[in-house]
């Protein structure tokens, strides 16, 4: 969290007449605007540009039509046309100073779209900085024809696809046999796998299948597979961070941790210090888990745009309060660049 100090000086001007008086007034006014050397502030310094963020977790299409009922704000977003979604993304990314945004594919997709990315490819063509995450569907993972089609689609669009997503809790546990072909495909194509971990939307999904410690077996069985635990396993933050502490091939990611609309988030931002807990998030547990792990090169930033109601910019502001400032560059940009092979400076905002 950064603090900005503003220095104010006042100059009293009186008793001048004529041209010389005007010149004297101008000189005194200019002098009164200068920052005094004794204040320890370099008046020629330029404020650094905020870190360009890489949002590694967002939704712009409905990922699981047959599994979940969505809130109105999310339904409204997904009902937009492709050009409207592209315009919305460009606006949100600019406001949040975000260079890249990774959009999640949908698992309930037709046979000719095995990774659920067709609409995302259209959006990507209209939106600089969009990358795509294909969806793994364990219900079809043991179908050789489906996996052959997924491999073909992935390789055709490999320059646009940065990861594969497994919707744990909604579509099975990490050791579901139908997920394993996707793990092998991800290894073959040098792609990370993102696990939904922790809280699920609504009563129907199976929460026992999204507990982050279940990923320990996969991290051991596939030591070359890079695994991202989305949402830091909320509310099991310490469990998720333990896996990243234990395994060199596991990362944690911060998306979807703050509920509520912009007004509620802005009220939260006014709090100093932040409260220990808010609805849906025990902030102190998250901070303690990240501190315990102490591997800031294994922490990724994401918003969960779509499910979250607040704007990308306000979600980012909350995360900037929670993450120590000395780690901002790693968390918001560097770690994602290294893991997913993107370069934030190559995208013009």
C-alpha positions as CSV (number, residue, x, y, z in Angstrom):
1,X,0.0,0.0,0.0
2,X,1.5,3.3,-1.0
3,X,1.0,6.7,0.7
4,X,1.4,10.0,-1.1
5,X,2.5,13.1,0.7
6,X,1.3,16.5,-0.7
7,X,3.2,19.6,0.4
8,X,1.5,23.0,0.3
9,X,3.1,26.4,0.6
10,X,1.5,29.8,0.7
11,X,3.1,33.1,-0.4
12,X,1.8,36.5,0.8
13,X,1.9,39.1,-2.0
14,X,1.2,42.8,-1.4
15,X,2.5,46.3,-1.9
16,X,3.8,46.0,-5.5
17,X,3.0,48.6,-8.2
18,X,3.9,49.0,-11.9
19,X,5.7,46.6,-14.3
20,X,8.4,45.7,-11.8
21,X,5.7,44.9,-9.4
22,X,4.1,42.5,-11.8
23,X,7.5,40.8,-12.5
24,X,8.1,40.5,-8.8
25,X,4.6,38.9,-8.2
26,X,5.3,36.4,-11.0
27,X,8.7,35.5,-9.6
28,X,7.3,35.1,-6.1
29,X,4.4,33.0,-7.3
30,X,6.7,30.7,-9.2
31,X,8.9,30.4,-6.2
32,X,6.0,29.6,-4.0
33,X,5.0,26.6,-6.3
34,X,8.5,25.0,-6.0
35,X,9.0,22.1,-3.6
36,X,11.5,23.1,-0.9
37,X,14.8,21.1,-1.0
38,X,14.6,20.7,2.8
39,X,11.4,18.6,2.3
40,X,13.5,15.7,0.8
41,X,11.4,15.6,-2.4
42,X,13.0,15.6,-5.8
43,X,11.0,18.1,-7.7
44,X,12.2,16.7,-11.1
45,X,11.1,13.1,-10.3
46,X,8.4,11.6,-12.5
47,X,5.8,9.5,-10.9
48,X,6.3,5.9,-12.0
49,X,3.7,4.5,-14.3
50,X,1.6,1.9,-12.4
51,X,2.4,-1.7,-13.1
52,X,0.7,-3.1,-16.2
53,X,-1.4,-6.0,-14.9
54,X,-2.0,-9.4,-16.5
55,X,-5.5,-10.7,-15.5
56,X,-5.1,-14.4,-15.6
57,X,-8.7,-15.3,-14.9
58,X,-11.9,-13.9,-16.5
59,X,-15.2,-15.0,-18.0
60,X,-17.0,-13.5,-20.9
61,X,-19.0,-16.6,-22.0
62,X,-21.0,-18.9,-19.8
63,X,-18.7,-21.7,-18.8
64,X,-21.1,-24.3,-17.4
65,X,-24.6,-23.8,-18.8
66,X,-26.0,-27.1,-17.5
67,X,-24.5,-26.8,-14.0
68,X,-25.1,-23.3,-12.5
69,X,-27.8,-20.6,-12.3
70,X,-26.2,-17.2,-12.6
71,X,-26.9,-13.8,-11.0
72,X,-28.4,-11.1,-13.1
73,X,-25.2,-9.1,-13.7
74,X,-23.5,-12.2,-15.0
75,X,-26.4,-13.2,-17.3
76,X,-26.4,-9.6,-18.7
77,X,-22.7,-9.8,-19.5
78,X,-22.9,-13.1,-21.3
79,X,-26.0,-12.0,-23.3
80,X,-24.0,-9.2,-25.0
81,X,-23.0,-9.6,-28.7
82,X,-19.4,-10.3,-29.6
83,X,-18.7,-6.6,-30.6
84,X,-20.3,-5.4,-27.3
85,X,-18.2,-7.9,-25.3
86,X,-15.0,-6.7,-27.1
87,X,-15.8,-3.0,-26.4
88,X,-16.6,-3.8,-22.8
89,X,-13.3,-5.6,-22.3
90,X,-11.3,-2.8,-24.0
91,X,-12.9,-0.3,-21.7
92,X,-12.4,-2.3,-18.5
93,X,-8.8,-3.2,-19.4
94,X,-7.9,0.4,-20.0
95,X,-9.4,1.6,-16.7
96,X,-7.6,-1.2,-14.8
97,X,-4.3,-0.7,-16.6
98,X,-4.4,-4.3,-17.8
99,X,-2.3,-5.4,-20.7
100,X,-3.6,-9.0,-21.0
101,X,-6.8,-10.7,-20.0
102,X,-7.2,-14.5,-20.1
103,X,-10.7,-15.6,-21.0
104,X,-12.1,-19.0,-19.9
105,X,-13.7,-21.4,-22.4
106,X,-16.9,-23.3,-21.8
107,X,-17.1,-27.0,-21.0
108,X,-20.6,-27.5,-22.4
109,X,-19.6,-27.1,-26.0
110,X,-20.5,-28.8,-29.3
111,X,-18.3,-31.5,-30.9
112,X,-16.8,-29.1,-33.4
113,X,-15.6,-26.8,-30.5
114,X,-14.0,-29.3,-28.1
115,X,-12.3,-26.7,-25.9
116,X,-15.2,-24.3,-25.9
117,X,-13.3,-21.4,-27.4
118,X,-15.1,-20.4,-30.7
119,X,-16.7,-17.3,-29.4
120,X,-13.5,-16.3,-27.6
121,X,-11.6,-16.5,-30.8
122,X,-14.0,-13.9,-32.3
123,X,-13.6,-11.7,-29.3
124,X,-9.8,-12.1,-29.4
125,X,-9.7,-10.9,-33.0
126,X,-11.4,-7.6,-31.9
127,X,-9.5,-7.1,-28.6
128,X,-5.8,-6.5,-28.2
129,X,-4.5,-8.3,-25.1
130,X,-7.0,-11.2,-25.1
131,X,-5.6,-14.7,-24.6
132,X,-7.7,-17.8,-24.3
133,X,-7.9,-20.7,-21.8
134,X,-9.5,-23.9,-23.2
135,X,-12.0,-25.9,-21.0
136,X,-11.4,-29.5,-20.0
137,X,-14.5,-31.6,-19.9
138,X,-13.9,-34.9,-18.0
139,X,-17.2,-36.3,-19.2
140,X,-15.6,-36.5,-22.6
141,X,-12.0,-36.9,-21.7
142,X,-11.9,-40.7,-22.2
143,X,-13.4,-40.3,-25.7
144,X,-10.5,-40.6,-28.1
145,X,-12.3,-38.8,-30.9
146,X,-13.0,-35.8,-28.6
147,X,-9.4,-35.6,-27.4
148,X,-8.1,-35.8,-30.9
149,X,-10.3,-32.9,-31.9
150,X,-9.2,-31.0,-28.7
151,X,-5.5,-31.6,-29.7
152,X,-6.2,-30.4,-33.2
153,X,-8.0,-27.2,-32.0
154,X,-5.3,-26.5,-29.5
155,X,-2.5,-26.8,-31.9
156,X,-4.3,-24.8,-34.6
157,X,-4.7,-21.9,-32.1
158,X,-1.6,-22.5,-29.9
159,X,-0.5,-18.8,-30.3
160,X,-3.7,-17.7,-28.7
161,X,-4.2,-20.4,-26.0
162,X,-2.2,-20.0,-22.8
163,X,-3.7,-22.7,-20.5
164,X,-6.4,-25.4,-19.9
165,X,-9.1,-25.0,-17.2
166,X,-10.5,-27.8,-15.1
167,X,-13.7,-26.9,-13.3
168,X,-13.2,-28.8,-10.1
169,X,-16.3,-29.2,-8.0
170,X,-18.5,-28.5,-10.9
171,X,-17.2,-31.4,-13.1
172,X,-15.3,-33.7,-10.9
173,X,-12.2,-33.9,-8.7
174,X,-8.6,-33.6,-9.9
175,X,-8.1,-37.4,-10.0
176,X,-11.2,-37.9,-12.2
177,X,-10.0,-40.3,-15.0
178,X,-11.5,-38.0,-17.5
179,X,-9.2,-35.1,-16.6
180,X,-6.0,-37.1,-17.1
181,X,-6.0,-37.0,-20.9
182,X,-6.1,-33.2,-20.6
183,X,-3.1,-33.2,-18.2
184,X,-1.1,-35.2,-20.8
185,X,-2.2,-32.9,-23.6
186,X,-1.2,-29.9,-21.6
187,X,2.2,-31.4,-20.9
188,X,2.6,-32.2,-24.6
189,X,1.8,-28.6,-25.6
190,X,3.7,-27.0,-22.7
191,X,0.6,-25.4,-21.2
192,X,-0.3,-24.8,-17.5
193,X,-3.5,-26.3,-16.1
194,X,-5.8,-24.1,-14.0
195,X,-7.8,-25.8,-11.3
196,X,-10.9,-24.1,-9.9
197,X,-10.4,-24.6,-6.2
198,X,-12.5,-23.7,-3.2
199,X,-16.0,-22.2,-3.1
200,X,-18.5,-23.1,-5.7
201,X,-21.6,-21.2,-6.9
202,X,-24.9,-22.6,-5.7
203,X,-25.8,-25.8,-3.8
204,X,-25.5,-28.4,-6.7
205,X,-21.7,-28.5,-7.3
206,X,-19.7,-30.8,-5.0
207,X,-17.5,-28.8,-2.7
208,X,-15.6,-31.9,-1.6
209,X,-14.1,-32.2,-5.1
210,X,-12.7,-28.6,-5.2
211,X,-10.7,-28.8,-2.0
212,X,-7.1,-27.6,-3.0
213,X,-5.3,-30.4,-1.2
214,X,-6.8,-32.9,-3.7
215,X,-4.4,-31.4,-6.2
216,X,-1.4,-32.8,-4.2
217,X,-1.7,-36.2,-5.9
218,X,-1.7,-34.6,-9.4
219,X,1.3,-32.4,-8.6
220,X,3.2,-35.6,-7.6
221,X,2.0,-37.7,-10.4
222,X,2.8,-35.0,-13.1
223,X,5.9,-33.2,-11.8
224,X,6.3,-31.4,-15.2
225,X,2.7,-30.2,-15.3
226,X,2.4,-26.6,-14.1
227,X,-0.7,-26.2,-11.9
228,X,-2.5,-23.0,-11.0
229,X,-4.9,-23.1,-8.0
230,X,-7.5,-20.5,-8.8
231,X,-9.0,-18.4,-6.0
232,X,-6.3,-19.5,-3.6
233,X,-8.7,-22.3,-2.6
234,X,-11.1,-19.9,-0.9
235,X,-11.7,-20.4,2.0
236,X,-8.9,-22.9,2.3
237,X,-6.1,-20.4,1.7
238,X,-3.5,-22.1,3.8
239,X,-4.1,-25.5,2.1
240,X,-3.6,-23.9,-1.3
241,X,-0.5,-22.1,-0.2
242,X,0.9,-25.2,1.4
243,X,0.8,-26.9,-2.0
244,X,2.7,-24.0,-3.6
245,X,5.2,-24.1,-0.8
246,X,5.7,-27.9,-1.2
247,X,5.7,-28.2,-5.0
248,X,7.8,-26.4,-7.5
249,X,5.1,-26.9,-10.1
250,X,2.2,-25.2,-8.3
251,X,1.1,-21.6,-8.3
252,X,-1.8,-19.8,-6.5
253,X,-4.0,-17.2,-8.1
254,X,-6.1,-14.4,-6.5
255,X,-9.2,-14.1,-8.6
256,X,-12.8,-14.0,-7.3
257,X,-12.0,-13.2,-3.7
258,X,-14.1,-10.0,-3.3
259,X,-17.9,-10.1,-3.7
260,X,-20.2,-7.1,-4.0
261,X,-20.7,-4.2,-6.4
262,X,-18.5,-1.2,-6.9
263,X,-20.2,0.8,-4.1
264,X,-19.5,-1.8,-1.5
265,X,-15.9,-2.3,-2.8
266,X,-15.3,1.5,-2.6
267,X,-16.6,1.6,0.9
268,X,-14.1,-1.2,1.7
269,X,-11.3,0.8,0.1
270,X,-12.0,3.7,2.4
271,X,-11.2,1.4,5.5
272,X,-7.8,1.8,7.0
273,X,-6.7,-0.7,7.9
274,X,-8.7,-3.3,6.0
275,X,-11.0,-5.3,8.2
276,X,-10.0,-8.8,9.2
277,X,-13.0,-10.3,7.3
278,X,-15.7,-9.3,4.8
279,X,-18.5,-11.4,3.4
280,X,-17.0,-14.2,1.4
281,X,-13.4,-13.5,2.4
282,X,-11.3,-13.7,5.6
283,X,-8.7,-11.2,4.6
284,X,-6.5,-12.1,7.6
285,X,-6.5,-15.8,6.6
286,X,-5.4,-14.9,3.0
287,X,-2.6,-12.6,4.2
288,X,-1.4,-15.1,6.7
289,X,-1.4,-17.9,4.1
290,X,0.5,-15.9,1.6
291,X,3.0,-14.8,4.2
292,X,3.4,-18.4,5.4
293,X,4.1,-19.5,1.8
294,X,6.5,-16.6,1.3
295,X,6.9,-17.4,-2.4
296,X,5.8,-14.3,-4.1
297,X,7.0,-15.5,-7.5
298,X,4.2,-18.2,-7.3
299,X,1.3,-15.7,-6.9
300,X,-0.8,-14.7,-9.9
301,X,-3.3,-11.9,-10.2
302,X,-6.7,-12.4,-11.7
303,X,-10.1,-10.8,-11.3
304,X,-12.8,-13.5,-12.1
305,X,-14.5,-10.9,-14.3
306,X,-18.0,-12.2,-15.0
307,X,-18.7,-13.8,-11.6
308,X,-17.5,-10.8,-9.7
309,X,-19.8,-7.8,-9.8
310,X,-17.3,-5.0,-9.1
311,X,-15.2,-3.5,-11.9
312,X,-11.8,-4.8,-12.8
313,X,-10.2,-1.5,-11.6
314,X,-11.8,-1.7,-8.1
315,X,-10.9,-5.4,-7.7
316,X,-7.3,-4.5,-8.6
317,X,-7.3,-1.7,-6.0
318,X,-8.4,-4.1,-3.3
319,X,-5.6,-6.6,-4.3
320,X,-3.1,-3.7,-4.2
321,X,-4.1,-3.1,-0.6
322,X,-3.7,-6.8,0.3
323,X,-0.4,-7.6,-1.5
324,X,2.7,-5.8,-0.1
325,X,3.8,-3.1,-2.4
326,X,7.3,-4.5,-2.9
327,X,5.7,-7.6,-4.5
328,X,3.3,-5.8,-6.9
329,X,5.4,-6.1,-10.0
330,X,5.8,-9.8,-9.5
331,X,2.2,-10.5,-8.7
332,X,0.5,-8.2,-11.2
333,X,2.9,-8.8,-14.1
334,X,6.2,-10.7,-13.9
335,X,4.9,-14.1,-12.7
336,X,2.3,-14.3,-15.4
337,X,4.8,-13.3,-18.1
338,X,7.1,-16.1,-17.0
339,X,4.5,-18.8,-16.5
340,X,2.3,-18.1,-19.6
341,X,4.9,-16.8,-22.0
342,X,3.4,-13.3,-22.6
343,X,5.0,-9.9,-22.6
344,X,2.9,-7.0,-21.1
345,X,5.0,-4.3,-22.8
346,X,4.1,-5.7,-26.2
347,X,0.4,-4.7,-25.9
348,X,-0.6,-1.1,-26.4
349,X,-3.4,0.2,-24.2
